[in-house]
Amino acid sequence: MRKLIWSMSLLVVLIFGWHLVQVSHVASEIAGESPDGLLRVTINPVTNVAVISVGGDVPENSMERMAVEILRRALAFGHEELEREMALMARERLDIYAMIIPYRVRVTSGS
């Protein structure tokens, strides 16, 4: 019985450890192609909620602000597709934790 408990504990630690590694890769892949830090992605590794912050230090009433708002609305409109893509990444990388608790995306504006 003791061996079973240790084996299960080790399995849980390995699954969650692998998940932690994969969370950092997923976040960097999403934000990696963003110019000048336009997107900031943070993922809570326990809840798998990804918060995508669009914008940053963009002056009000500027063309850049308008472009940021368009990007934010496009991401908010297409967040279901992004969630499906993140679920596919989890399956490709054998992230069992993310398969059990799927990623959810929230898009916000600001830094």
N, C-alpha and C positions, 0 to 999 in steps of 0.2 A: 504494500500500500504506500509506503514511504517513497519507493522508487517511482511509482506512478505520479505522486504529487510533485516530486522533483522534476520528472520528465515533462509534465504538463506546464510547470512553472518555467522551465527552460524554453519550451516551445512558445509560450506567451511572450517571453522576453525577446526571443529571436524574431517573432513576427512583428512586435512593436518596434524593435530596433531597426529592422529592415524598412518599416514604414517611415521612421524618422529620416532615414537616408533619402528615401524616395520623395518625401515632402519637400525637402530642400531642392531636389532636382526639378520637380514639377513647378515650383515657384520661380526658379531661375529660368526655366524654359518659357513660361508665360511672359515674364517681364524682360527676358533677355533681348528681345528684338525692339524694345521701346527706345526711341531716341531721347537722349538727355533726361532719362529717368521720368518720362511722362507717365509711366505706369509703375505703381508700387504694389507688389503682391505679398500679402502675408497669409499664411495658412496655419490655422490652429491644428496641431497634429492630433489632438484628442477628439475634437468634434468634426474635423475635416471641413470647416467653414473657411473658404478662401475669400478674403476681402481684397478687391482690386480697387485701389485709389487712383483715380484719373486726375491728372493736373499736377499741381504743385505750386510753384511760385510764378504763376502767370498773372500779369496785371489785369485788373478789371477793365471792361469796355475796350478790349483789344481783339484783333483777329485771332490771336492765339487762344484767347478765352473761348471764342466762338467755336474754334476747332476742337478744343478740349471738351466742350459741352456736347458737340456732335459725336465725338468718340465715346463719351460716357453714355449717351443715350443709345448708341449702337451696341455697346457692350451690354447694357442693361436689357435691351431688346433681345439680344442673342445669347443671354447667359445660359439658357437651357442647352444650347449647342456646345458651349464651353464645358458645362457639366458632363455632357456625354463624352466629349473628347478627353476630359480628365479621367472618367471611368474607364475609357479605353486604354489610356496610359497605365492605369493601375493594373488592368488585366495583362497588358503586354509585359509589365515589369514584375508580375507575380506579387503585387502588394495586397496580401490577403486582408489586412486590416481595412484598406480603402475599398475592397470589394464588399466587405461586410457593412461598413459605415461609409456610404458614398460621399463624394465631395459635393458641397453646395457652394454657390458663388453669390457674393453680394458686391455690387458695384457702387462705389461712392465717389464723390468729387472732393477735391482738396488734397492737401499734402499728408 
